Amino acid sequence: MNIITSSVVMKSEPIETSPLETECLFGETVEILDKHFDWVYCKLETDNYCGWIKKKGLGKSKNPTHRVIASRSFIYINKNSRSNSLLYLPMGAKILVENIRFDWAEISFNYNNEIQIGYVPAKHIVKLDHQLADWVEVAQLLEDTPYKWGGRDTIGLDCSALLQLSYQTYGENIPRNTSQQIQLKKRNIKNIDDLKRGCVIFWEGHVGIMIDNLNCIHANAFHMKTKTEPLLQIIKRIGKDFNIIKMMDFN
C-alpha cells in the first residue's frame, strides 16, 4: 500500500493523543502488519520504521519512478502554474511520471481512491536513482523550516529528519532516528579541527550537519526552526551539558 495524501502521521499507539513518531510521505510504500479499527500498524519501506497510521491515508498506486527534490511542490490539474492544485508534495515524496514534456511532468496518482492525471514542475523532481554530489546543499535549502518533534514532512522537521531527507539525495536511505544514524559505518573524525562540509556531529539526542569547517545546520528546539550557526556558538550555549558523542564524515 502507498501513502496517497501529502503526508501521514505515524503514532506509537492507535489513538489521536499518542505521541508523533514520524511521518510517511506521499508515494512511499508501507507493509501492513496489523489493524485496529481505522488504524493500521505498518512498516515504512523507506527506513523500516514501524507505527500506527490512519488507513484513510493509504491506497494502491503503481511503482514510483521519481521523487521530489525541492523543499515542496504541488500537483496541478493542468500544465499551467495558474491552474488549481490538488496536493502539495514534500521533499522525498515519490511519484509515477508518465512522461515529461517541456517544463512539466505528467504523473499518474491515486486521489480519493481514483487514478488521476496531474502535473508537477519538472525542475522539482529527479529519478529515484539520482545522486546529488552536494547533499548538504539540500539541507541548506530547508533553512528556516519550522522545528517539529517527529516531523519529517518539510512543513516541519526535527534534526534526524533533516539529515535523513537531505542525505537521501546523495543516494542512500538511512535510518530515521539519531540513535540509529550514529551506528552507520562512516569514517570517524577524531579532531574537531578536521571538520569540513558534509561532516555530521552527533551529541546526546541531537544531530547537526557541518556546512563548512566552522558552521553547523540543524533543526532544533532552541530556535524552533532549521538554523545555521557557528558550532562553537552551539557549544557555548549548551555549556557543560554539551557532549560530542561522535563526529563522522558522510561524504
Backbone as a ProteinNet text record, in pm:
[ID]
protein_1_A
[PRIMARY]
MNIITSSVVMKSEPIETSPLETECLFGETVEILDKHFDWVYCKLETDNYCGWIKKKGLGKSKNPTHRVIASRSFIYINKNSRSNSLLYLPMGAKILVENIRFDWAEISFNYNNEIQIGYVPAKHIVKLDHQLADWVEVAQLLEDTPYKWGGRDTIGLDCSALLQLSYQTYGENIPRNTSQQIQLKKRNIKNIDDLKRGCVIFWEGHVGIMIDNLNCIHANAFHMKTKTEPLLQIIKRIGKDFNIIKMMDFN
[TERTIARY]
84.2	0	88.5	32.2	107.6	37.9	116	60.5	1.4	-124.7	-192.3	-229.4	-186.6	-201.9	-61.4	-54.9	75.6	168.7	116.9	190.8	91.8	135.4	51.8	133.9	73.9	145.5	149	261.5	276.7	289.6	203	195.5	246	280.4	326	209.1	89.4	-31.1	-145.4	-248	-357.8	-462.5	-415.5	-505	-451.1	-541.9	-504.4	-405.3	-417	-333.1	-195.2	-171.7	-40.7	66	188.4	295.4	327.5	370.1	413	548.2	555.9	681.4	756.5	687.2	745.2	631	664.1	563.4	599.4	497.4	514	472.8	549.5	532.1	460.3	399	324.2	404.2	338.5	400.5	487.4	521.3	602.4	518.4	587.2	521.1	529.3	418.3	416.7	368.8	416.9	371.8	280.7	157.2	60.5	83.6	99.1	128.7	13.5	-74.2	-185.9	-290.7	-410.9	-519.5	-592.2	-644.1	-722.2	-820	-946.2	-1049.1	-1001.4	-990.4	-948.6	-798.8	-723.4	-578	-515.7	-394.7	-316.3	-176	-122.1	17.3	99.7	199.9	272.5	420.5	494.3	637.3	659.5	726.4	758.4	878.3	860.9	965.6	1093.4	1081.7	1198.3	1303.3	1258.3	1354.7	1318.8	1216.9	1173.8	1117	1073.9	1012.7	872.1	836.9	705.7	621.2	491.7	399.7	258.6	169.9	28.1	-4.5	-75.8	-123.7	-271.8	-340.3	-481.3	-492	-581.1	-591.5	-643.5	-710.2	-763.4	-652	-530.3	-418.1	-351.2	-408.3	-347.9	-431.9	-365	-431.8	-333.9	-383.9	-298.7	-249.6	-120.5	-59.7	45.6	75.5	180.9	316.8	418.3	552.4	599.8	654.3	700.5	828.4	854	973.8	1062.2	1003.5	1074.3	1043.7	1122.4	1096.9	1116.1	1054.3	1061.1	1191	1264.3	1390.9	1380.9	1275.5	1251.3	1199.8	1205.8	1156.3	1008.6	931.6	791.8	752.5	653.4	598.6	447.9	381.5	236.5	200.6	87.7	27.6	-78.8	-57.9	-150.9	-246.9	-365.3	-465.2	-423.7	-365.9	-323	-175.9	-118.9	21	28.6	-7	-14.2	3.3	97.8	123.9	6.3	-88.2	-206.2	-324.7	-311.4	-422.8	-433.6	-546.3	-566.1	-472.7	-435.9	-353.4	-435.6	-403.7	-478.1	-409.6	-276.9	-199.4	-64.8	-6.7	134.1	216.1	337.9	429	553.2	580	701.3	824.4	941.3	1065.7	1067.7	1107.8	1110.7	987.6	880.5	760.8	796.2	728.6	757.3	638.1	666.4	559.8	589.3	481.7	493.8	481.4	589.4	589.6	560	455.8	418.9	504.3	524.1	613.3	647.3	755	797.2	803.5	733.8	731.9	752	852.8	890.1	918.1	844.5	874.6	785.8	703.7	605	618.1	600.8	596.9	451.7	404.7	269.4	275.5	196.4	201.4	65.6	69.5	-49.9	-50.7	-162.4	-164	-304.2	-308.7	-433.4	-484.5	-601.9	-663.2	-808.2	-842.6	-976.9	-1010.5	-908.4	-921.3	-959.3	-921.9	-935.1	-802.9	-764.9	-640.8	-664.8	-584.8	-599.9	-466.2	-474.7	-357	-336.5	-213.8	-180.8	-44.3	-1.5	122.5	207.7	337.2	433	545.7	594.5	708.1	826.7	877.6	985.3	1111.1	1134.8	1255.5	1250.7	1135.3	1121.1	1145.3	1170.8	1179.9	1308	1345.5	1457.1	1417.7	1488	1464.2	1503.5	1442.5	1466.4	1612.9	1684.9	1825.5	1921	1867.1	1950.5	2034.7	2160.8	2250.5	2302.7	2286.9	2334.4	2467.1	2570.1	2702.7	2705.9	2644.1	2646.6	2513.7	2499.9	2375.3	2353.9	2461.9	2448.7	2370.4	2380.8	2306.3	2155.6	2111.1	1969.2	1929.7	2016.6	1989.4	1977.2	2063.2	2058.2	1932.2	1877.2	1751.9	1638.6	1654	1549.3	1572.7	1665	1688.8	1557.3	1533.1	1415	1288	1296.2	1181	1149.4	1023.8	990	1031	1071.2	1106.8	979.3	976.7	863.3	914.5	894.9	938.4	866.5	943	885.5	852	870.9	834.9	929.6	873.9	952.4	901.2	781.1	725.5	794.9	837	916.6	836.5	712.7	641.5	700	748.9	810.4	899	1023.6	1123.6	1187.8	1237.3	1327.7	1468.9	1566	1706.8	1741.9	1692.7	1729.3	1659.5	1541.3	1472.3	1546.2	1603.2	1682.2	1798.4	1866.4	1977	1925.8	1820.1	1768.9	1724.8	1646.5	1592.4	1701.5	1792.8	1898.2	1996.3	2027.4	2123.3	2063.9	1931.6	1865.7	1901.5	1922.7	1955.6	2096.9	2175.8	2312.1	2310.3	2189.3	2172	2163.7	2136	2130.1	2014.5	1930.1	1826.1	1886.4	1884.4	1942.1	1831	1858.3	1754.5	1694.6	1580	1504.6	1558.5	1596.9	1631.4	1781.5	1817.5	1957.9	2027	1956.8	2016.7	2059.5	1994.6	2032.5	2131.2	2114.7	2204.5	2348.3	2366.4	2500.1	2571.8	2495.4	2554.6	2600.8	2575.4	2615	2766.5	2809.6	2952.8	3009.2	3041.3	3103.8	3238.7	3323.7	3457.7	3449.1	3505.5	3505.2	3606.8	3570.2	3659.1	3701.9	3831.7	3882.3	3901.4	3935.9	3970.3	3869.8	3818.9	3720.2	3776.1	3906.7	3969.9	3967.6	3933.9	3928.8	3789.6	3695.1	3559.9	3556.4	3466.3	3451.5	3306.4	3275.3	3141.8	3107.8	2990.6	2947.7	2979.6	3046.3	3064.5	2938.3	2911.3	2791.2	2832.7	2771.8	2805.4	2686.6	2711.2	2608.6	2642.3	2545.6	2558.5	2428	2417.1	2306.2	2169.9	2102.4	1967.9	1960.1	2071.2	2067.6	2172.7	2150.4	2246	2248.2	2367.9	2384.2	2475.2	2465.4	2540.6	2633.8	2760	2855.5	2846	2831.7	2829.2	2968.3	3056.2	3198.3	3272.3	3393.7	3469.4	3427.2	3338.9	3301.2	3152.6	3068.5	2924.7	2843.3	2739.3	2655.6	2509.6	2441.7	2297.8	2225.1	2121.9	2047.1	1906.1	1810.8	1673.9	1669.4	1631.1	1645.2	1535.5	1511.5	1404	1443	1571.9	1613.2	1564.4	1590.4	1543.4	1404.4	1357.3	1230.8	1225.5	1340.1	1348.6	1483.1	1500.5	1629.8	1718.2	1833.3	1916.9	2064.5	2135.7	2280.8	2346.8	2442.1	2513.8	2651.7	2745.6	2879.3	2873	2947.1	2948.6	2993.3	3092.2	3139.8	3031.2	2940.9	2828.4	2732	2710.6	2624.9	2686.6	2816.4	2887	2878.5	2897	2891.5	2752.4	2649.6	2511.8	2474.1	2512.5	2476.9	2566.3	2686.8	2775.4	2822.7	2831.7	2889.4	2804	2676.7	2591.2	2622.8	2698.8	2732.9	2836.1	2804.5	2898	2894.1	2998.1	3004.3	3028.1	2928	2939.2	3025.6	2998.1	3071.5	3069.1	3178.7	3187.5	3220	3143.8	3158	3156.7	3231.3	3235.5	3136.4	3030	2924.8	2947.9	3059.8	3085.8	3133.3
-119.4	0	125.5	233.3	357.8	471.8	570.4	692.5	775.7	815.8	886.5	1030	1076	1217	1277.7	1408.1	1474.6	1407.6	1379.7	1304.1	1250.1	1149.1	1085.4	1071.5	1106.9	1092.3	946	905.1	770.4	781.2	710.7	719.2	590.3	602.4	484.9	396.6	454	381.1	426.4	342.3	376.9	469.6	582.1	684	821.8	917.4	1050.6	1119.1	1093.8	1162.2	1099.1	989.3	923.8	1013.8	1013.3	1098.6	1069.2	1172.3	1157.6	1088.1	981.4	909.5	961.7	966.5	1014.2	1043.8	1072.8	1097.2	1019.9	965.8	894	988.6	990	1088.1	1030.5	1119.5	1081.8	983.9	873.6	777.7	673.2	691.1	589.5	464.5	351.2	221.8	174.9	119.2	60.9	-83.3	-162.8	-300.9	-307.2	-347.2	-354.1	-480.4	-463.7	-574.6	-607.8	-510.4	-531.4	-422.9	-442.7	-346	-325.4	-205.5	-173.5	-62.8	-101.7	-7.9	68.2	201.6	278.4	306.1	230.2	241.7	114.7	127.7	10.1	23.8	-87.7	-91.6	-136.1	-58.4	-87.7	-53	-99.6	-71.1	13	126.3	213.8	157.4	129.5	64.3	146.8	277.8	365.2	343.1	331.5	320.6	214.4	131.1	21.5	69	194.2	246.2	188.1	146.6	85.7	172.1	175.7	250	244.2	320.3	321.6	444.3	422.5	532.7	511.5	619.7	610.1	548.7	450.3	379.1	467.9	579.3	666.1	731.6	729.7	786.7	688.4	567.6	462.2	429.4	385	340.4	265.6	211.5	137.4	229.2	224.1	303.5	219.5	256	188.5	230.9	154	183.2	320.7	400.6	535	529.8	636.5	646.9	764	863.1	985.6	1026.5	1117.9	1175	1326.1	1391	1537.1	1576.7	1668.6	1714.6	1859.5	1930.2	2065.9	2057	2165.6	2162.1	2124.9	2174	2135.8	2164.4	2089.5	2114.4	2092.5	2098.5	2079.9	1992.7	1924.6	1855.7	1948.7	1992	2083.2	2005.1	2061.3	1998	2008.3	2121.5	2144.4	2184.6	2181.9	2223.6	2376.4	2434	2579.4	2618.4	2704.9	2744.7	2818.2	2862.3	2932.1	2839.6	2713.4	2620.3	2578.8	2519.4	2473.8	2357.3	2347.1	2234.3	2144.2	2015.9	1918.2	1884.5	1871.1	1834.5	1903.7	1926.6	1964.7	1837.7	1841.5	1728.3	1770.8	1712.2	1746.7	1683.4	1736.1	1673.7	1527.2	1440.6	1297.4	1223.2	1296.4	1231.9	1159	1046.7	964.9	965.7	978.2	989	900.9	865.4	791.4	890.1	909.4	1001.8	923.1	965.7	903.1	957.3	1087.7	1148.5	1290.1	1341.8	1478.6	1553.2	1666.1	1746.6	1892	1949.3	2086.7	2100.5	2183.3	2208.5	2130	2037.5	1969.9	1818	1755.2	1609.3	1567	1482.5	1427.8	1306.4	1306.5	1197.1	1129.6	1002.1	924	898.5	927.2	913.4	881.2	826.6	790.3	910.6	959.4	1073.2	1038.7	1032.9	990.6	852.6	765.3	626.7	613.4	712.6	705.2	747.2	679	713.5	836.8	939.1	1063.2	1104.3	1200.8	1257.7	1399.6	1432.2	1566.6	1606.3	1726.4	1780	1842.7	1812.9	1863	1932.8	2046.5	2111.7	2015.8	1998	1900.9	1935.1	2063.2	2103.5	2066.7	2022.4	1987.5	1839.1	1758.7	1614.5	1558	1440.4	1364.5	1217.5	1137.5	993.7	934.8	823.5	761.9	730.7	694.9	658.2	776.1	896.5	1015.1	1039.8	1076.3	1106.8	1248.9	1326.6	1464.8	1469	1523.7	1523.6	1605.6	1722.9	1809.9	1800.7	1695.7	1675.3	1780.8	1843.8	1947.5	2067.3	2088.9	2196.4	2178.1	2052.6	2023.2	2058.3	2024.7	2062	2213.4	2286.9	2433.2	2488	2414.5	2453.8	2457.5	2380.6	2371.7	2467.5	2558.6	2663.4	2734.8	2758.7	2828.1	2743	2616	2527.7	2513.5	2529.8	2519.1	2385.3	2389.3	2266.6	2197.7	2065.8	1985.5	1850	1818.1	1688.6	1578.2	1486.4	1378.3	1418	1545	1594.2	1545	1499.6	1453.7	1516.1	1565.6	1645.3	1781.2	1836.6	1959.3	2083.4	2066.1	2175.9	2194.9	2086	2090.9	1969.7	1991.9	1884.9	1877.9	1759.2	1750.1	1724.5	1714.4	1711	1589.2	1471.7	1349.8	1341	1399.8	1402.2	1492.7	1602.5	1690.3	1613.1	1533.4	1452.7	1344.9	1275.2	1165.6	1213.2	1321	1368.9	1424.8	1500.7	1559.8	1453.3	1356.3	1252.9	1154.5	1143.8	1059.1	1105.1	1235.3	1287.9	1249.6	1198.4	1151.3	1005.8	945.6	810	702.2	740	639.2	668.8	568.2	578.1	536.3	626.8	597.6	593.2	537.9	527.2	661.6	654	773.2	843.5	769.1	828.6	843.8	945.3	972.3	851.7	779.2	664	555.8	550	453.4	514.5	641.4	708.7	707.2	716	719.5	585.2	480.1	347.4	320	414.8	394.6	384.5	306.5	285.5	395.7	507	619.8	647.3	720.5	747.3	842	800	881.2	995.5	1110.2	1225.8	1238.2	1239.4	1240.7	1382.1	1473.9	1609.7	1709.4	1796.6	1895	1988.4	2004.9	2090.5	2027.5	1899.9	1831	1830.2	1895.5	1900.6	1979.1	1940	2005.6	1987.3	2043.7	2030.3	1882.4	1843.4	1704.8	1618.3	1674.6	1601.4	1616.5	1514.5	1512.1	1496.1	1577.2	1574.1	1521.8	1420.9	1365.7	1401.2	1453.9	1463.3	1418.2	1416.8	1349	1393.2	1297.5	1322.8	1420.3	1447.5	1550.7	1523.6	1584	1570.9	1700.3	1737.3	1856	1826.1	1908.4	1888.8	2007.8	1981.5	2088.9	2136	2268.9	2323.4	2370.2	2383.7	2410.7	2368.5	2415.8	2369.9	2438.2	2539	2615.3	2613.3	2606.9	2629.3	2502.6	2494	2373.9	2411	2332.1	2349.7	2237.5	2273	2171.9	2222.1	2129.9	2159.6	2145.9	2253.4	2250	2327.1	2287.6	2346.5	2480.1	2514.4	2645.2	2756.2	2742	2841.1	2808	2686	2634	2639.8	2613.3	2606.6	2546.1	2523.1	2480.7	2603.4	2598.4	2717.5	2681.7	2770.7	2758.5	2852.9	2801.2	2882.8	2822.9	2903	2850.2	2736.8	2630.6	2518	2561.6	2650.4	2696.8	2772.3	2836.7	2906.8	2806	2696.1	2589.6	2533	2505.6	2450.7	2546.5	2675.9	2775.3	2783.2	2776.9	2788.2	2668.9	2549.9	2429.9	2412.9	2467.4	2467.6	2329.9	2307.5	2182.9	2060.7	2082.8	1970.5	1919.7	1999.7	1960.3	1848.7	1745.4	1633.4	1575.8	1601.3	1545.1	1395.3	1318.8	1173.9	1121.9	1172.3	1121	1223.6	1234	1317.4	1225	1235.8	1143.6	1216.2	1162.5	1218.7	1141	1208.4	1143.3	1157	1215.5	1231.6	1100.6
0	0	0	-54.1	-65.6	5.8	45.2	103.4	-11.3	1.9	-106.9	-69.2	47.3	84.6	98.5	114.5	120.5	220.5	338	438.7	540.5	614.8	716.1	843.8	956.4	1082.9	1124.2	1181.8	1235.8	1386.9	1457.9	1604	1668.7	1797.8	1871.8	1914.4	1925.4	1962.5	1872	1852.4	1761.4	1824.4	1876.6	1932.8	1895.1	1881.2	1835.4	1929.3	2058.2	2156.1	2172.7	2104.6	2112.6	2051.4	2105.6	2053.1	1907.2	1836.6	1698.2	1693.8	1614.6	1596.9	1474.6	1361.2	1236.9	1141.3	1017	914.5	788.1	722.7	596.5	484.2	377	271.5	149.1	73.9	-45.5	-132.4	-171.5	-261.8	-196.8	-68.5	-0.6	23.4	27.9	44.3	188.8	237.5	371.5	364.3	457.1	471.9	593.7	574.1	684	765.3	896.7	986.3	1080.3	1106.4	1198.8	1173.8	1227.9	1210.2	1341.9	1361.3	1480.5	1444	1419.1	1374.2	1250.8	1257.6	1139.6	1138.4	1218.1	1220.1	1164.8	1110.7	1070.5	1127.3	1173.4	1217.8	1098.9	1063.5	940.3	951.6	851.3	840.1	715.8	732.9	621.1	547	418.4	340.2	332	331.1	314.9	423	547.5	657.8	761.6	731.5	819.6	952.3	958.5	1081.2	1094.8	1214.5	1239	1332	1305.5	1390.3	1334.5	1397.9	1361.2	1277	1165.6	1083.4	1052.8	1017.4	979.9	839.6	825.5	697.9	584.3	617.7	512.9	430.1	481.5	406.8	312.5	303.1	221.9	98.8	-5.3	-126.4	-213.8	-322.6	-415.1	-525.4	-551.2	-657.7	-729.1	-852.3	-926.2	-871.8	-904.2	-854.5	-901.1	-810.2	-847.4	-930.5	-1002.2	-1085.7	-1044.7	-976.9	-942.6	-798.1	-747.5	-615.4	-618.9	-522.8	-514.8	-446.2	-509.9	-453.3	-407.4	-447.7	-398	-254.4	-181	-43.4	-39.7	-136.4	-155.9	-299.5	-347.6	-479.6	-473.2	-590.8	-597.2	-716.4	-703.7	-817.5	-874.8	-998.4	-1064.9	-1154.8	-1173.6	-1259	-1405.8	-1442.6	-1580.4	-1583.8	-1702.9	-1720.4	-1723.6	-1611.4	-1602	-1456.1	-1428	-1289.3	-1226.2	-1308.2	-1255.7	-1233.3	-1272.3	-1254.5	-1108.2	-1073.8	-936.5	-904.4	-777.9	-733.5	-643.3	-644.7	-566.2	-434.7	-439.5	-320.7	-325.7	-207.3	-206.3	-187.4	-234.2	-223.3	-146.4	-31.3	43.8	-18.5	14	-29.5	12.4	-81.7	-53	-99.7	-136	-189.5	-318.8	-343.3	-461	-555.6	-685.1	-784.4	-905.9	-977	-1102.1	-1217.7	-1289.2	-1403	-1530.6	-1600.8	-1727.4	-1841.6	-1843.8	-1941.1	-1898.5	-1951.8	-1924.5	-2057.2	-2060.9	-2182	-2144.7	-2201.9	-2171.9	-2021.7	-1951.3	-1809.7	-1714	-1767.6	-1683.5	-1691.1	-1575.3	-1567.3	-1548.4	-1638.4	-1625.5	-1534.2	-1428.7	-1332.6	-1320.3	-1283.6	-1254.1	-1104.1	-1036.8	-891.8	-840.7	-721.5	-655.8	-577.4	-615.5	-546.5	-517.4	-388.7	-346.8	-403.4	-402.3	-447.3	-594	-671.1	-816.3	-879.3	-986.2	-1055.1	-1141.8	-1119.1	-1192.1	-1253.1	-1342.6	-1405.8	-1353.1	-1321.2	-1275.8	-1329.8	-1291.8	-1347.3	-1237.2	-1242.4	-1144.7	-1220.6	-1170.5	-1237.2	-1248.5	-1369.5	-1392.7	-1315.2	-1289.9	-1218.6	-1070.5	-1021.6	-880.3	-852.4	-955.5	-936.5	-999.1	-952.6	-1010.2	-1011.3	-1090.3	-1089.5	-953.7	-920.4	-789.8	-765.7	-870.7	-852.6	-871.8	-881.2	-899.1	-774.6	-794.8	-683.2	-697.8	-593.1	-591.2	-515	-578	-516.1	-387.6	-388.5	-271.2	-196.2	-114.3	-41	67.5	113.2	216.2	161.4	32.3	-31.8	-11.8	-9.3	12.8	156.1	250.8	389.7	402.8	332.8	338.3	273.6	177.1	114.4	216.5	323.6	426	542.3	526.4	626.9	659.6	788.2	840.1	841.5	799.5	815.3	964.1	1005.1	1147.1	1208.3	1334	1405.8	1452.6	1437	1482.9	1527.6	1654.2	1705.6	1627.6	1570.6	1492	1349	1315.5	1183.1	1075.6	966.2	851.1	721.8	724.6	616	622.8	510.3	513.6	553.2	595.6	662.2	801.9	861.3	993.6	1014.2	1057.7	1067.2	1204.6	1237.7	1351.7	1298.7	1389.2	1348.1	1264.8	1303.8	1232.1	1097.2	1084.8	955.7	857.4	907.4	821.3	759.5	840.8	790.3	695.2	733.8	651.9	513.7	508.4	381.1	290.3	348	265.4	218.2	302.3	263.6	163.7	160.6	60.7	-80.4	-98.2	-230.6	-272.4	-178.8	-206	-252.6	-246.8	-297.7	-191.7	-67.6	38.7	133.5	154.4	256	389.9	484.6	615.9	719.6	839.1	942.2	981.1	1044.2	1080.6	1204.5	1305.7	1434.4	1455.3	1533	1563.2	1625.2	1712.1	1780.1	1682	1565.7	1461.7	1362.3	1333.7	1240.2	1290.7	1420.2	1478.1	1463.7	1433	1417	1273.7	1182.7	1043.9	1030.5	934.8	914.6	825.5	888	820.6	886.2	816.2	870.2	990	1100.7	1221.5	1211.8	1266.3	1275.1	1420.9	1445.1	1582.2	1635.9	1547.8	1591.2	1535.6	1620.7	1578.9	1471.6	1468.4	1367.2	1227.6	1219.2	1090.9	1028.6	1094.2	1040.8	910.1	820.2	690.8	644.6	529.7	471.9	453.1	499.3	486.2	606.1	705.5	830.6	915.2	993.9	1077.3	1222.6	1308.8	1451.5	1530.9	1611.1	1698.7	1843.1	1913.6	2058	2117.9	2247.7	2314.8	2259.4	2192.2	2141.6	2026.2	1958.4	1855	1747.6	1630.4	1521.2	1441.2	1394.6	1312.5	1195.1	1091.2	966.9	946.8	926.3	902.6	757.3	737.5	601.9	560	655.9	631.7	758	778.5	895.6	1025.9	1015.8	1135.4	1166.3	1064.6	1082.8	1064.8	1146.2	1154.7	1128.6	1045.2	1025.2	1097.4	1171.5	1246	1274.1	1273.7	1314.3	1465.8	1534.7	1680.6	1751.4	1876.4	1955.5	2018	2019.4	2072	1980.4	1849.5	1753.2	1700.8	1726.8	1674.8	1523.1	1461.3	1316	1277.5	1148.4	1096.8	1083.4	1148	1162.5	1142	1073.3	1061.6	1161.1	1236	1333.5	1357.4	1408.1	1437.2	1538.9	1513.3	1605.9	1744.6	1752.1	1883	1958.3	1885.4	1949.4	2010.5	1940.6	1995.3	2121.8	2115.3	2231.5	2350.1	2323.4	2430.1	2490.9	2405.3	2454.6	2541.4	2497.7	2572.2	2695	2686.5	2802	2842	2971.9	3023.6	2987.9	2950.2	2912.6	2772.1	2696.6	2559.4	2562.5	2487.1	2479.8	2339.3	2259.5	2125.5	2138.1	2100	2108.3	1994.8	1873.8	1758.9	1647.6	1575.1	1455.7	1339.5	1231.1	1119.7	985.9	891.3	755.6	669.7	625.2	546.3	396.7	355.6	213	149.8
[MASK]
+++++++++++++++++++++++++++++++++++++++++++++++++++++++++++++++++++++++++++++++++++++++++++++++++++++++++++++++++++++++++++++++++++++++++++++++++++++++++++++++++++++++++++++++++++++++++++++++++++++++++++++++++++++++++++++++++++++++++++++++++++++++++++

